[in-house]
Amino acid sequence: MSDISEANIATADALTLLLHNQHAICAAIEEVTKWLSENGVGCVATNAIAAMETLDRNAQDISDAIMRLRQL
């Protein structure tokens, strides 16, 4: 296996771990958002929803990059 392939695999593995972390952060924000909404802090909940949307958008791009690296 070439050094480039090994580097791609290592990079893809690291990105996969970061993606898992990103999903966990999104889940935590979702729980906090639910609590905020239920306790009358709607404006903060709205900001948290915007953060989750950003995480979701970026998660797809990270997934695409991982797939490209694994195909090389």
PQR file with spaces between the fields and no chain letter, atoms N, CA, C, O and H, PARSE charges and radii, in Angstrom:
ATOM       1  N    MET     1       0.843   -1.176    0.000 -0.4000 1.5000
ATOM       2  CA   MET     1       0.000    0.000    0.000 -0.0000 2.0000
ATOM       3  C    MET     1       0.889    1.240    0.000  0.5500 1.7000
ATOM       4  O    MET     1       1.893    1.292    0.709 -0.5500 1.4000
ATOM       5  N    SER     2       0.520    2.216   -0.783 -0.4000 1.5000
ATOM       6  CA   SER     2       1.349    3.413   -0.893 -0.0000 2.0000
ATOM       7  C    SER     2       1.166    4.319    0.316  0.5500 1.7000
ATOM       8  O    SER     2       0.185    4.216    1.053 -0.5500 1.4000
ATOM       9  H    SER     2      -0.296    2.173   -1.360  0.4000 1.0000
ATOM      10  N    ASP     3       2.132    5.206    0.499 -0.4000 1.5000
ATOM      11  CA   ASP     3       2.054    6.170    1.593 -0.0000 2.0000
ATOM      12  C    ASP     3       0.847    7.072    1.439  0.5500 1.7000
ATOM      13  O    ASP     3       0.227    7.471    2.425 -0.5500 1.4000
ATOM      14  H    ASP     3       2.929    5.290   -0.099  0.4000 1.0000
ATOM      15  N    ILE     4       0.515    7.395    0.188 -0.4000 1.5000
ATOM      16  CA   ILE     4      -0.647    8.261   -0.063 -0.0000 2.0000
ATOM      17  C    ILE     4      -1.924    7.562    0.361  0.5500 1.7000
ATOM      18  O    ILE     4      -2.778    8.174    1.003 -0.5500 1.4000
ATOM      19  H    ILE     4       1.019    7.072   -0.612  0.4000 1.0000
ATOM      20  N    SER     5      -2.071    6.290    0.013 -0.4000 1.5000
ATOM      21  CA   SER     5      -3.259    5.536    0.412 -0.0000 2.0000
ATOM      22  C    SER     5      -3.367    5.449    1.925  0.5500 1.7000
ATOM      23  O    SER     5      -4.446    5.620    2.493 -0.5500 1.4000
ATOM      24  H    SER     5      -1.377    5.793   -0.508  0.4000 1.0000
ATOM      25  N    GLU     6      -2.241    5.183    2.570 -0.4000 1.5000
ATOM      26  CA   GLU     6      -2.241    5.101    4.031 -0.0000 2.0000
ATOM      27  C    GLU     6      -2.595    6.446    4.649  0.5500 1.7000
ATOM      28  O    GLU     6      -3.304    6.504    5.654 -0.5500 1.4000
ATOM      29  H    GLU     6      -1.365    5.044    2.108  0.4000 1.0000
ATOM      30  N    ALA     7      -2.108    7.513    4.056 -0.4000 1.5000
ATOM      31  CA   ALA     7      -2.435    8.848    4.548 -0.0000 2.0000
ATOM      32  C    ALA     7      -3.915    9.143    4.343  0.5500 1.7000
ATOM      33  O    ALA     7      -4.557    9.741    5.207 -0.5500 1.4000
ATOM      34  H    ALA     7      -1.533    7.465    3.239  0.4000 1.0000
ATOM      35  N    ASN     8      -4.458    8.727    3.202 -0.4000 1.5000
ATOM      36  CA   ASN     8      -5.879    8.937    2.944 -0.0000 2.0000
ATOM      37  C    ASN     8      -6.739    8.161    3.941  0.5500 1.7000
ATOM      38  O    ASN     8      -7.743    8.675    4.435 -0.5500 1.4000
ATOM      39  H    ASN     8      -3.937    8.242    2.500  0.4000 1.0000
ATOM      40  N    ILE     9      -6.345    6.938    4.229 -0.4000 1.5000
ATOM      41  CA   ILE     9      -7.089    6.123    5.191 -0.0000 2.0000
ATOM      42  C    ILE     9      -7.042    6.761    6.575  0.5500 1.7000
ATOM      43  O    ILE     9      -8.061    6.845    7.260 -0.5500 1.4000
ATOM      44  H    ILE     9      -5.529    6.521    3.827  0.4000 1.0000
ATOM      45  N    ALA    10      -5.865    7.207    6.982 -0.4000 1.5000
ATOM      46  CA   ALA    10      -5.723    7.852    8.289 -0.0000 2.0000
ATOM      47  C    ALA    10      -6.549    9.127    8.360  0.5500 1.7000
ATOM      48  O    ALA    10      -7.188    9.405    9.375 -0.5500 1.4000
ATOM      49  H    ALA    10      -5.037    7.138    6.425  0.4000 1.0000
ATOM      50  N    THR    11      -6.535    9.896    7.287 -0.4000 1.5000
ATOM      51  CA   THR    11      -7.318   11.128    7.248 -0.0000 2.0000
ATOM      52  C    THR    11      -8.808   10.822    7.297  0.5500 1.7000
ATOM      53  O    THR    11      -9.555   11.469    8.031 -0.5500 1.4000
ATOM      54  H    THR    11      -6.016    9.670    6.462  0.4000 1.0000
ATOM      55  N    ALA    12      -9.237    9.839    6.517 -0.4000 1.5000
ATOM      56  CA   ALA    12     -10.654    9.451    6.516 -0.0000 2.0000
ATOM      57  C    ALA    12     -11.075    8.948    7.887  0.5500 1.7000
ATOM      58  O    ALA    12     -12.168    9.267    8.355 -0.5500 1.4000
ATOM      59  H    ALA    12      -8.629    9.314    5.920  0.4000 1.0000
ATOM      60  N    ASP    13     -10.220    8.166    8.535 -0.4000 1.5000
ATOM      61  CA   ASP    13     -10.535    7.673    9.884 -0.0000 2.0000
ATOM      62  C    ASP    13     -10.684    8.829   10.872  0.5500 1.7000
ATOM      63  O    ASP    13     -11.607    8.845   11.687 -0.5500 1.4000
ATOM      64  H    ASP    13      -9.332    7.907    8.155  0.4000 1.0000
ATOM      65  N    ALA    14      -9.771    9.792   10.791 -0.4000 1.5000
ATOM      66  CA   ALA    14      -9.845   10.951   11.688 -0.0000 2.0000
ATOM      67  C    ALA    14     -11.102   11.770   11.419  0.5500 1.7000
ATOM      68  O    ALA    14     -11.777   12.207   12.351 -0.5500 1.4000
ATOM      69  H    ALA    14      -9.022    9.779   10.129  0.4000 1.0000
ATOM      70  N    LEU    15     -11.412   11.973   10.150 -0.4000 1.5000
ATOM      71  CA   LEU    15     -12.631   12.719    9.809 -0.0000 2.0000
ATOM      72  C    LEU    15     -13.883   11.980   10.275  0.5500 1.7000
ATOM      73  O    LEU    15     -14.858   12.606   10.690 -0.5500 1.4000
ATOM      74  H    LEU    15     -10.865   11.618    9.393  0.4000 1.0000
ATOM      75  N    THR    16     -13.857   10.657   10.207 -0.4000 1.5000
ATOM      76  CA   THR    16     -14.995    9.873   10.676 -0.0000 2.0000
ATOM      77  C    THR    16     -15.214   10.082   12.169  0.5500 1.7000
ATOM      78  O    THR    16     -16.349   10.240   12.618 -0.5500 1.4000
ATOM      79  H    THR    16     -13.065   10.148    9.870  0.4000 1.0000
ATOM      80  N    LEU    17     -14.133   10.082   12.930 -0.4000 1.5000
ATOM      81  CA   LEU    17     -14.257   10.336   14.366 -0.0000 2.0000
ATOM      82  C    LEU    17     -14.787   11.742   14.640  0.5500 1.7000
ATOM      83  O    LEU    17     -15.625   11.933   15.520 -0.5500 1.4000
ATOM      84  H    LEU    17     -13.211    9.954   12.565  0.4000 1.0000
ATOM      85  N    LEU    18     -14.297   12.717   13.888 -0.4000 1.5000
ATOM      86  CA   LEU    18     -14.798   14.082   14.043 -0.0000 2.0000
ATOM      87  C    LEU    18     -16.278   14.174   13.680  0.5500 1.7000
ATOM      88  O    LEU    18     -17.037   14.898   14.324 -0.5500 1.4000
ATOM      89  H    LEU    18     -13.616   12.561   13.173  0.4000 1.0000
ATOM      90  N    LEU    19     -16.680   13.444   12.658 -0.4000 1.5000
ATOM      91  CA   LEU    19     -18.088   13.429   12.261 -0.0000 2.0000
ATOM      92  C    LEU    19     -18.945   12.830   13.372  0.5500 1.7000
ATOM      93  O    LEU    19     -20.031   13.336   13.655 -0.5500 1.4000
ATOM      94  H    LEU    19     -16.063   12.855   12.135  0.4000 1.0000
ATOM      95  N    HIS    20     -18.470   11.762   14.000 -0.4000 1.5000
ATOM      96  CA   HIS    20     -19.211   11.178   15.124 -0.0000 2.0000
ATOM      97  C    HIS    20     -19.339   12.189   16.263  0.5500 1.7000
ATOM      98  O    HIS    20     -20.392   12.303   16.889 -0.5500 1.4000
ATOM      99  H    HIS    20     -17.588   11.351   13.770  0.4000 1.0000
ATOM     100  N    ASN    21     -18.258   12.916   16.521 -0.4000 1.5000
ATOM     101  CA   ASN    21     -18.312   13.969   17.544 -0.0000 2.0000
ATOM     102  C    ASN    21     -19.326   15.036   17.165  0.5500 1.7000
ATOM     103  O    ASN    21     -20.070   15.528   18.014 -0.5500 1.4000
ATOM     104  H    ASN    21     -17.402   12.823   16.012  0.4000 1.0000
ATOM     105  N    GLN    22     -19.349   15.387   15.896 -0.4000 1.5000
ATOM     106  CA   GLN    22     -20.281   16.411   15.434 -0.0000 2.0000
ATOM     107  C    GLN    22     -21.721   15.959   15.645  0.5500 1.7000
ATOM     108  O    GLN    22     -22.565   16.753   16.061 -0.5500 1.4000
ATOM     109  H    GLN    22     -18.745   14.987   15.207  0.4000 1.0000
ATOM     110  N    HIS    23     -22.008   14.690   15.362 -0.4000 1.5000
ATOM     111  CA   HIS    23     -23.362   14.168   15.578 -0.0000 2.0000
ATOM     112  C    HIS    23     -23.729   14.195   17.071  0.5500 1.7000
ATOM     113  O    HIS    23     -24.865   14.506   17.429 -0.5500 1.4000
ATOM     114  H    HIS    23     -21.322   14.045   15.025  0.4000 1.0000
ATOM     115  N    ALA    24     -22.768   13.871   17.927 -0.4000 1.5000
ATOM     116  CA   ALA    24     -23.012   13.898   19.364 -0.0000 2.0000
ATOM     117  C    ALA    24     -23.279   15.324   19.849  0.5500 1.7000
ATOM     118  O    ALA    24     -24.170   15.548   20.669 -0.5500 1.4000
ATOM     119  H    ALA    24     -21.846   13.618   17.636  0.4000 1.0000
ATOM     120  N    ILE    25     -22.514   16.275   19.348 -0.4000 1.5000
ATOM     121  CA   ILE    25     -22.729   17.683   19.717 -0.0000 2.0000
ATOM     122  C    ILE    25     -24.108   18.139   19.263  0.5500 1.7000
ATOM     123  O    ILE    25     -24.812   18.832   19.998 -0.5500 1.4000
ATOM     124  H    ILE    25     -21.790   16.093   18.682  0.4000 1.0000
ATOM     125  N    CYS    26     -24.490   17.752   18.062 -0.4000 1.5000
ATOM     126  CA   CYS    26     -25.808   18.131   17.551 -0.0000 2.0000
ATOM     127  C    CYS    26     -26.917   17.550   18.429  0.5500 1.7000
ATOM     128  O    CYS    26     -27.900   18.231   18.722 -0.5500 1.4000
ATOM     129  H    CYS    26     -23.919   17.189   17.465  0.4000 1.0000
ATOM     130  N    ALA    27     -26.761   16.299   18.847 -0.4000 1.5000
ATOM     131  CA   ALA    27     -27.760   15.676   19.711 -0.0000 2.0000
ATOM     132  C    ALA    27     -27.858   16.411   21.050  0.5500 1.7000
ATOM     133  O    ALA    27     -28.953   16.605   21.579 -0.5500 1.4000
ATOM     134  H    ALA    27     -25.963   15.746   18.609  0.4000 1.0000
ATOM     135  N    ALA    28     -26.720   16.814   21.587 -0.4000 1.5000
ATOM     136  CA   ALA    28     -26.729   17.552   22.847 -0.0000 2.0000
ATOM     137  C    ALA    28     -27.407   18.910   22.684  0.5500 1.7000
ATOM     138  O    ALA    28     -28.198   19.320   23.534 -0.5500 1.4000
ATOM     139  H    ALA    28     -25.831   16.657   21.157  0.4000 1.0000
ATOM     140  N    ILE    29     -27.100   19.599   21.603 -0.4000 1.5000
ATOM     141  CA   ILE    29     -27.736   20.896   21.345 -0.0000 2.0000
ATOM     142  C    ILE    29     -29.240   20.716   21.183  0.5500 1.7000
ATOM     143  O    ILE    29     -30.026   21.546   21.639 -0.5500 1.4000
ATOM     144  H    ILE    29     -26.458   19.266   20.912  0.4000 1.0000
ATOM     145  N    GLU    30     -29.631   19.632   20.536 -0.4000 1.5000
ATOM     146  CA   GLU    30     -31.060   19.366   20.350 -0.0000 2.0000
ATOM     147  C    GLU    30     -31.768   19.196   21.699  0.5500 1.7000
ATOM     148  O    GLU    30     -32.867   19.714   21.895 -0.5500 1.4000
ATOM     149  H    GLU    30     -28.993   18.958   20.166  0.4000 1.0000
ATOM     150  N    GLU    31     -31.138   18.474   22.620 -0.4000 1.5000
ATOM     151  CA   GLU    31     -31.727   18.293   23.953 -0.0000 2.0000
ATOM     152  C    GLU    31     -31.838   19.629   24.695  0.5500 1.7000
ATOM     153  O    GLU    31     -32.864   19.917   25.312 -0.5500 1.4000
ATOM     154  H    GLU    31     -30.245   18.053   22.460  0.4000 1.0000
ATOM     155  N    VAL    32     -30.790   20.432   24.632 -0.4000 1.5000
ATOM     156  CA   VAL    32     -30.808   21.742   25.292 -0.0000 2.0000
ATOM     157  C    VAL    32     -31.869   22.642   24.643  0.5500 1.7000
ATOM     158  O    VAL    32     -32.576   23.375   25.334 -0.5500 1.4000
ATOM     159  H    VAL    32     -29.957   20.198   24.131  0.4000 1.0000
ATOM     160  N    THR    33     -31.971   22.577   23.328 -0.4000 1.5000
ATOM     161  CA   THR    33     -32.967   23.376   22.609 -0.0000 2.0000
ATOM     162  C    THR    33     -34.372   23.016   23.047  0.5500 1.7000
ATOM     163  O    THR    33     -35.211   23.892   23.255 -0.5500 1.4000
ATOM     164  H    THR    33     -31.396   21.981   22.767  0.4000 1.0000
ATOM     165  N    LYS    34     -34.625   21.731   23.187 -0.4000 1.5000
ATOM     166  CA   LYS    34     -35.942   21.269   23.643 -0.0000 2.0000
ATOM     167  C    LYS    34     -36.244   21.839   25.029  0.5500 1.7000
ATOM     168  O    LYS    34     -37.340   22.340   25.279 -0.5500 1.4000
ATOM     169  H    LYS    34     -33.943   21.019   23.018  0.4000 1.0000
ATOM     170  N    TRP    35     -35.270   21.758   25.916 -0.4000 1.5000
ATOM     171  CA   TRP    35     -35.454   22.277   27.265 -0.0000 2.0000
ATOM     172  C    TRP    35     -35.697   23.789   27.247  0.5500 1.7000
ATOM     173  O    TRP    35     -36.566   24.296   27.956 -0.5500 1.4000
ATOM     174  H    TRP    35     -34.380   21.351   25.713  0.4000 1.0000
ATOM     175  N    LEU    36     -34.918   24.498   26.430 -0.4000 1.5000
ATOM     176  CA   LEU    36     -35.086   25.950   26.334 -0.0000 2.0000
ATOM     177  C    LEU    36     -36.476   26.305   25.839  0.5500 1.7000
ATOM     178  O    LEU    36     -37.114   27.211   26.376 -0.5500 1.4000
ATOM     179  H    LEU    36     -34.212   24.086   25.854  0.4000 1.0000
ATOM     180  N    SER    37     -36.947   25.608   24.832 -0.4000 1.5000
ATOM     181  CA   SER    37     -38.277   25.876   24.279 -0.0000 2.0000
ATOM     182  C    SER    37     -39.360   25.630   25.309  0.5500 1.7000
ATOM     183  O    SER    37     -40.316   26.398   25.416 -0.5500 1.4000
ATOM     184  H    SER    37     -36.429   24.872   24.396  0.4000 1.0000
ATOM     185  N    GLU    38     -39.205   24.555   26.065 -0.4000 1.5000
ATOM     186  CA   GLU    38     -40.200   24.199   27.076 -0.0000 2.0000
ATOM     187  C    GLU    38     -40.190   25.148   28.264  0.5500 1.7000
ATOM     188  O    GLU    38     -41.163   25.210   29.016 -0.5500 1.4000
ATOM     189  H    GLU    38     -38.428   23.932   25.978  0.4000 1.0000
ATOM     190  N    ASN    39     -39.103   25.887   28.442 -0.4000 1.5000
ATOM     191  CA   ASN    39     -38.965   26.771   29.600 -0.0000 2.0000
ATOM     192  C    ASN    39     -38.979   28.242   29.222  0.5500 1.7000
ATOM     193  O    ASN    39     -38.467   29.085   29.959 -0.5500 1.4000
ATOM     194  H    ASN    39     -38.313   25.837   27.832  0.4000 1.0000
ATOM     195  N    GLY    40     -39.561   28.544   28.082 -0.4000 1.5000
ATOM     196  CA   GLY    40     -39.818   29.930   27.709 -0.0000 2.0000
ATOM     197  C    GLY    40     -38.620   30.738   27.249  0.5500 1.7000
ATOM     198  O    GLY    40     -38.642   31.965   27.346 -0.5500 1.4000
ATOM     199  H    GLY    40     -39.976   27.858   27.484  0.4000 1.0000
ATOM     200  N    VAL    41     -37.598   30.104   26.763 -0.4000 1.5000
ATOM     201  CA   VAL    41     -36.429   30.835   26.277 -0.0000 2.0000
ATOM     202  C    VAL    41     -36.328   30.595   24.767  0.5500 1.7000
ATOM     203  O    VAL    41     -35.329   30.086   24.259 -0.5500 1.4000
ATOM     204  H    VAL    41     -37.581   29.107   26.684  0.4000 1.0000
ATOM     205  N    GLY    42     -37.393   30.978   24.080 -0.4000 1.5000
ATOM     206  CA   GLY    42     -37.516   30.698   22.653 -0.0000 2.0000
ATOM     207  C    GLY    42     -36.444   31.335   21.790  0.5500 1.7000
ATOM     208  O    GLY    42     -35.997   30.724   20.819 -0.5500 1.4000
ATOM     209  H    GLY    42     -38.205   31.392   24.493  0.4000 1.0000
ATOM     210  N    CYS    43     -36.018   32.547   22.120 -0.4000 1.5000
ATOM     211  CA   CYS    43     -35.020   33.214   21.276 -0.0000 2.0000
ATOM     212  C    CYS    43     -33.682   32.482   21.319  0.5500 1.7000
ATOM     213  O    CYS    43     -32.987   32.404   20.306 -0.5500 1.4000
ATOM     214  H    CYS    43     -36.381   33.043   22.909  0.4000 1.0000
ATOM     215  N    VAL    44     -33.315   31.948   22.478 -0.4000 1.5000
ATOM     216  CA   VAL    44     -32.082   31.173   22.590 -0.0000 2.0000
ATOM     217  C    VAL    44     -32.242   29.848   21.858  0.5500 1.7000
ATOM     218  O    VAL    44     -31.311   29.379   21.203 -0.5500 1.4000
ATOM     219  H    VAL    44     -33.879   32.011   23.302  0.4000 1.0000
ATOM     220  N    ALA    45     -33.413   29.252   21.968 -0.4000 1.5000
ATOM     221  CA   ALA    45     -33.689   27.998   21.264 -0.0000 2.0000
ATOM     222  C    ALA    45     -33.572   28.191   19.759  0.5500 1.7000
ATOM     223  O    ALA    45     -33.074   27.311   19.057 -0.5500 1.4000
ATOM     224  H    ALA    45     -34.169   29.634   22.500  0.4000 1.0000
ATOM     225  N    THR    46     -34.022   29.326   19.264 -0.4000 1.5000
ATOM     226  CA   THR    46     -33.924   29.613   17.835 -0.0000 2.0000
ATOM     227  C    THR    46     -32.464   29.666   17.394  0.5500 1.7000
ATOM     228  O    THR    46     -32.120   29.150   16.330 -0.5500 1.4000
ATOM     229  H    THR    46     -34.426   30.041   19.834  0.4000 1.0000
ATOM     230  N    ASN    47     -31.617   30.276   18.191 -0.4000 1.5000
ATOM     231  CA   ASN    47     -30.186   30.325   17.877 -0.0000 2.0000
ATOM     232  C    ASN    47     -29.571   28.929   17.896  0.5500 1.7000
ATOM     233  O    ASN    47     -28.719   28.603   17.070 -0.5500 1.4000
ATOM     234  H    ASN    47     -31.897   30.695   19.055  0.4000 1.0000
ATOM     235  N    ALA    48     -30.009   28.116   18.841 -0.4000 1.5000
ATOM     236  CA   ALA    48     -29.495   26.747   18.917 -0.0000 2.0000
ATOM     237  C    ALA    48     -29.916   25.940   17.694  0.5500 1.7000
ATOM     238  O    ALA    48     -29.139   25.129   17.190 -0.5500 1.4000
ATOM     239  H    ALA    48     -30.702   28.381   19.512  0.4000 1.0000
ATOM     240  N    ILE    49     -31.120   26.152   17.222 -0.4000 1.5000
ATOM     241  CA   ILE    49     -31.592   25.469   16.013 -0.0000 2.0000
ATOM     242  C    ILE    49     -30.735   25.867   14.819  0.5500 1.7000
ATOM     243  O    ILE    49     -30.391   25.023   13.991 -0.5500 1.4000
ATOM     244  H    ILE    49     -31.751   26.810   17.632  0.4000 1.0000
ATOM     245  N    ALA    50     -30.392   27.136   14.726 -0.4000 1.5000
ATOM     246  CA   ALA    50     -29.522   27.594   13.635 -0.0000 2.0000
ATOM     247  C    ALA    50     -28.161   26.902   13.711  0.5500 1.7000
ATOM     248  O    ALA    50     -27.595   26.540   12.680 -0.5500 1.4000
ATOM     249  H    ALA    50     -30.671   27.821   15.398  0.4000 1.0000
ATOM     250  N    ALA    51     -27.638   26.718   14.912 -0.4000 1.5000
ATOM     251  CA   ALA    51     -26.355   26.022   15.076 -0.0000 2.0000
ATOM     252  C    ALA    51     -26.476   24.568   14.627  0.5500 1.7000
ATOM     253  O    ALA    51     -25.572   24.038   13.980 -0.5500 1.4000
ATOM     254  H    ALA    51     -28.098   27.012   15.750  0.4000 1.0000
ATOM     255  N    MET    52     -27.589   23.925   14.969 -0.4000 1.5000
ATOM     256  CA   MET    52     -27.793   22.533   14.542 -0.0000 2.0000
ATOM     257  C    MET    52     -27.887   22.428   13.026  0.5500 1.7000
ATOM     258  O    MET    52     -27.381   21.471   12.439 -0.5500 1.4000
ATOM     259  H    MET    52     -28.323   24.355   15.494  0.4000 1.0000
ATOM     260  N    GLU    53     -28.523   23.393   12.393 -0.4000 1.5000
ATOM     261  CA   GLU    53     -28.624   23.382   10.932 -0.0000 2.0000
ATOM     262  C    GLU    53     -27.238   23.482   10.287  0.5500 1.7000
ATOM     263  O    GLU    53     -26.964   22.825    9.282 -0.5500 1.4000
ATOM     264  H    GLU    53     -28.934   24.170   12.870  0.4000 1.0000
ATOM     265  N    THR    54     -26.377   24.304   10.872 -0.4000 1.5000
ATOM     266  CA   THR    54     -25.012   24.417   10.371 -0.0000 2.0000
ATOM     267  C    THR    54     -24.273   23.093   10.545  0.5500 1.7000
ATOM     268  O    THR    54     -23.577   22.649    9.631 -0.5500 1.4000
ATOM     269  H    THR    54     -26.600   24.837   11.689  0.4000 1.0000
ATOM     270  N    LEU    55     -24.416   22.466   11.692 -0.4000 1.5000
ATOM     271  CA   LEU    55     -23.786   21.165   11.920 -0.0000 2.0000
ATOM     272  C    LEU    55     -24.278   20.138   10.904  0.5500 1.7000
ATOM     273  O    LEU    55     -23.489   19.354   10.377 -0.5500 1.4000
ATOM     274  H    LEU    55     -24.981   22.826   12.434  0.4000 1.0000
ATOM     275  N    ASP    56     -25.567   20.142   10.633 -0.4000 1.5000
ATOM     276  CA   ASP    56     -26.122   19.193    9.657 -0.0000 2.0000
ATOM     277  C    ASP    56     -25.567   19.425    8.260  0.5500 1.7000
ATOM     278  O    ASP    56     -25.196   18.479    7.566 -0.5500 1.4000
ATOM     279  H    ASP    56     -26.209   20.779   11.061  0.4000 1.0000
ATOM     280  N    ARG    57     -25.513   20.690    7.850 -0.4000 1.5000
ATOM     281  CA   ARG    57     -24.967   20.998    6.517 -0.0000 2.0000
ATOM     282  C    ARG    57     -23.518   20.545    6.409  0.5500 1.7000
ATOM     283  O    ARG    57     -23.126   19.925    5.420 -0.5500 1.4000
ATOM     284  H    ARG    57     -25.815   21.459    8.414  0.4000 1.0000
ATOM     285  N    ASN    58     -22.737   20.852    7.415 -0.4000 1.5000
ATOM     286  CA   ASN    58     -21.323   20.495    7.377 -0.0000 2.0000
ATOM     287  C    ASN    58     -21.107   18.992    7.489  0.5500 1.7000
ATOM     288  O    ASN    58     -20.143   18.462    6.937 -0.5500 1.4000
ATOM     289  H    ASN    58     -23.055   21.356    8.218  0.4000 1.0000
ATOM     290  N    ALA    59     -21.989   18.306    8.194 -0.4000 1.5000
ATOM     291  CA   ALA    59     -21.863   16.854    8.322 -0.0000 2.0000
ATOM     292  C    ALA    59     -21.938   16.181    6.959  0.5500 1.7000
ATOM     293  O    ALA    59     -21.206   15.226    6.698 -0.5500 1.4000
ATOM     294  H    ALA    59     -22.772   18.736    8.643  0.4000 1.0000
ATOM     295  N    GLN    60     -22.798   16.661    6.105 -0.4000 1.5000
ATOM     296  CA   GLN    60     -22.914   16.069    4.774 -0.0000 2.0000
ATOM     297  C    GLN    60     -21.633   16.292    3.972  0.5500 1.7000
ATOM     298  O    GLN    60     -21.162   15.382    3.290 -0.5500 1.4000
ATOM     299  H    GLN    60     -23.392   17.437    6.317  0.4000 1.0000
ATOM     300  N    ASP    61     -21.077   17.481    4.050 -0.4000 1.5000
ATOM     301  CA   ASP    61     -19.827   17.761    3.337 -0.0000 2.0000
ATOM     302  C    ASP    61     -18.673   16.905    3.878  0.5500 1.7000
ATOM     303  O    ASP    61     -17.838   16.426    3.111 -0.5500 1.4000
ATOM     304  H    ASP    61     -21.460   18.220    4.604  0.4000 1.0000
ATOM     305  N    ILE    62     -18.635   16.720    5.189 -0.4000 1.5000
ATOM     306  CA   ILE    62     -17.599   15.875    5.780 -0.0000 2.0000
ATOM     307  C    ILE    62     -17.779   14.431    5.317  0.5500 1.7000
ATOM     308  O    ILE    62     -16.805   13.756    4.982 -0.5500 1.4000
ATOM     309  H    ILE    62     -19.314   17.109    5.812  0.4000 1.0000
ATOM     310  N    SER    63     -19.013   13.964    5.298 -0.4000 1.5000
ATOM     311  CA   SER    63     -19.289   12.597    4.822 -0.0000 2.0000
ATOM     312  C    SER    63     -18.837   12.422    3.379  0.5500 1.7000
ATOM     313  O    SER    63     -18.238   11.403    3.034 -0.5500 1.4000
ATOM     314  H    SER    63     -19.804   14.513    5.570  0.4000 1.0000
ATOM     315  N    ASP    64     -19.115   13.394    2.549 -0.4000 1.5000
ATOM     316  CA   ASP    64     -18.698   13.336    1.148 -0.0000 2.0000
ATOM     317  C    ASP    64     -17.172   13.281    1.032  0.5500 1.7000
ATOM     318  O    ASP    64     -16.633   12.524    0.225 -0.5500 1.4000
ATOM     319  H    ASP    64     -19.602   14.222    2.829  0.4000 1.0000
ATOM     320  N    ALA    65     -16.485   14.083    1.838 -0.4000 1.5000
ATOM     321  CA   ALA    65     -15.015   14.093    1.807 -0.0000 2.0000
ATOM     322  C    ALA    65     -14.451   12.747    2.260  0.5500 1.7000
ATOM     323  O    ALA    65     -13.474   12.257    1.694 -0.5500 1.4000
ATOM     324  H    ALA    65     -16.923   14.698    2.494  0.4000 1.0000
ATOM     325  N    ILE    66     -15.064   12.158    3.273 -0.4000 1.5000
ATOM     326  CA   ILE    66     -14.621   10.846    3.748 -0.0000 2.0000
ATOM     327  C    ILE    66     -14.761    9.810    2.633  0.5500 1.7000
ATOM     328  O    ILE    66     -13.855    9.009    2.404 -0.5500 1.4000
ATOM     329  H    ILE    66     -15.858   12.556    3.733  0.4000 1.0000
ATOM     330  N    MET    67     -15.886    9.833    1.952 -0.4000 1.5000
ATOM     331  CA   MET    67     -16.110    8.867    0.873 -0.0000 2.0000
ATOM     332  C    MET    67     -15.096    9.052   -0.253  0.5500 1.7000
ATOM     333  O    MET    67     -14.599    8.073   -0.810 -0.5500 1.4000
ATOM     334  H    MET    67     -16.622   10.484    2.138  0.4000 1.0000
ATOM     335  N    ARG    68     -14.784   10.314   -0.591 -0.4000 1.5000
ATOM     336  CA   ARG    68     -13.797   10.570   -1.639 -0.0000 2.0000
ATOM     337  C    ARG    68     -12.417   10.033   -1.225  0.5500 1.7000
ATOM     338  O    ARG    68     -11.719    9.419   -2.032 -0.5500 1.4000
ATOM     339  H    ARG    68     -15.188   11.110   -0.138  0.4000 1.0000
ATOM     340  N    LEU    69     -12.037   10.264    0.016 -0.4000 1.5000
ATOM     341  CA   LEU    69     -10.739    9.791    0.493 -0.0000 2.0000
ATOM     342  C    LEU    69     -10.674    8.264    0.469  0.5500 1.7000
ATOM     343  O    LEU    69      -9.642    7.688    0.125 -0.5500 1.4000
ATOM     344  H    LEU    69     -12.604   10.762    0.672  0.4000 1.0000
ATOM     345  N    ARG    70     -11.757    7.625    0.829 -0.4000 1.5000
ATOM     346  CA   ARG    70     -11.757    6.159    0.894 -0.0000 2.0000
ATOM     347  C    ARG    70     -11.752    5.542   -0.512  0.5500 1.7000
ATOM     348  O    ARG    70     -11.376    4.381   -0.671 -0.5500 1.4000
ATOM     349  H    ARG    70     -12.596    8.092    1.109  0.4000 1.0000
ATOM     350  N    GLN    71     -12.161    6.298   -1.519 -0.4000 1.5000
ATOM     351  CA   GLN    71     -12.190    5.783   -2.885 -0.0000 2.0000
ATOM     352  C    GLN    71     -10.841    5.921   -3.583  0.5500 1.7000
ATOM     353  O    GLN    71     -10.606    5.269   -4.600 -0.5500 1.4000
ATOM     354  H    GLN    71     -12.466    7.242   -1.389  0.4000 1.0000
ATOM     355  N    LEU    72      -9.960    6.752   -3.057 -0.4000 1.5000
ATOM     356  CA   LEU    72      -8.653    6.978   -3.694 -0.0000 2.0000
ATOM     357  C    LEU    72      -7.723    5.804   -3.501  0.5500 1.7000
ATOM     358  O    LEU    72      -6.587    5.832   -3.973 -0.5500 1.4000
ATOM     359  H    LEU    72     -10.151    7.282   -2.231  0.4000 1.0000
